Amino acid sequence: MNGKGGRVRIVLGIAAVAVIGAVVVLAGPAPVAVGTEANGAVKPHVYDMPPDQTTQVAGALATTKLNWTVASSDIPNGIIRLAAKSRMGLSTDEVTVTVRPDGKNAAVSIVSQAGTRGMDFGANAQHVRDLQSAMDGQLPPG
């Protein structure tokens, strides 16, 4: 359709996209935990190693293989908080590793959340996959 009606539809379409985009940016991404089950619950990776040793290995792999920095660690309680730079180095994301006893094994949950920017463009999911892959390559499965 030519004329005024066509231009109005185009302008309304552009306005709708702008509003939807603004809502996404303002809401920001939710923390990402990869390895979710069908019901949305996070399925931790389980390793045949005591939790305290698994926590230490997680921190060591994050700093040596992934070049992340440890923001804080509580080895006895199985918690490490890491700072992971984005691939372009424009921001820092917060990665939390939680290690819990699972019988004689250790169950590891990893969550990544965007630091200061509104969109993560898949970086949080990639952080979780990178650390899980590094741990899977070094630790025996439980």
PyMOL commands that set and color helices and strands:
alter all, ss='L'
color gray80, all
select helices_A, chain A and resi 4-27+51-64+75-77+123-138
alter helices_A, ss='H'
color red, helices_A
select strands_A, chain A and resi 45-47+69-74+79-85+92-102+105-113
alter strands_A, ss='S'
color yellow, strands_A
deselect
rebuild
show_as cartoon
